Amino acid sequence: MRSVMRALREVCVRAHVLSRTGVCETSTSLRQGHTGASNMTGGEGGLPAAHLDGEHSWMCGSSAAVLSAVRGHVRVLQNFISEEEEQAFLTELEPGLKRKRYEWDHWDDAIHGFRETERLQWGGVCAAVVERIRAQAFPQGCPLLGPVHVLDLDKTGFIKAHVDSVKFCGSTIAGVSLLSDSIMRLVHEQNPAERVDLLLQRRSLYILRDEVRFKFTHEILKDEDSYFSGRRIPRLRRISVICRNLPH
Ligand SMILES: O=C(O)CCC(=O)C(=O)O
């Protein structure tokens, strides 16, 4: 148990401090964005134009090229769990989480305002959801990390841009978001102007695979930076339930 927790702590090994100004933070209306590539200019920061993915309303990026680069490697399934299933997770997790304090000084400075746990055994409703996440995200027979990682971000907490450790993480990460909508931002490591924002609605499942895992950083934006294509997305306390596969 201890060693799994240590390994998960080492997940966030390459934290990058990125500009807080994001691709979707201007005030263009969502409707305008949905008409296709919008003409969002970045205001003072001179940001590149932002594009909403025509097919996936939960994804927007700095260019059509970056959207097509990530398209096959990212999925967000809205309403993946029901309100009752969300409540079952909270009932199971809250007593243990409440005994912990939010931490503000992660050793590698990647996560702020969080508490975490991991769990191998789940009660009936949650066990069924975990099975559903795994069936959706991983091919049959794929070696999985047994314990599920649970990350509880305070309303003022956030996850800075990082690339997960290839030593501890496999090709895929799949997470369900409880309690709050949020924005996950992906930034190309070699070309930081290339960015994609994912709208992770409460009770959605996101799946990141392959290139997106290792060529892009990912982060969860803090409340004051939480905009999707110009639309304010309030970031409340958020709990993520995260399944991973093992590295090759
Ligand atoms: O909370 C989340 O969904 C993201 C977690 C994360 O960034 C990670 O585990 O590498």
The ligand as an ORCA input file, in Angstrom:
! r2SCAN-3c Opt
* xyz 0 1
  O      -7.311     14.872    -11.433
  C      -7.192     14.484    -12.582
  O      -8.141     14.072    -13.233
  C      -5.834     14.561    -13.259
  C      -4.789     13.856    -12.479
  C      -3.429     13.980    -13.089
  O      -3.077     14.973    -13.653
  C      -2.522     12.859    -13.010
  O      -2.825     11.914    -12.287
  O      -1.469     12.881    -13.673
*
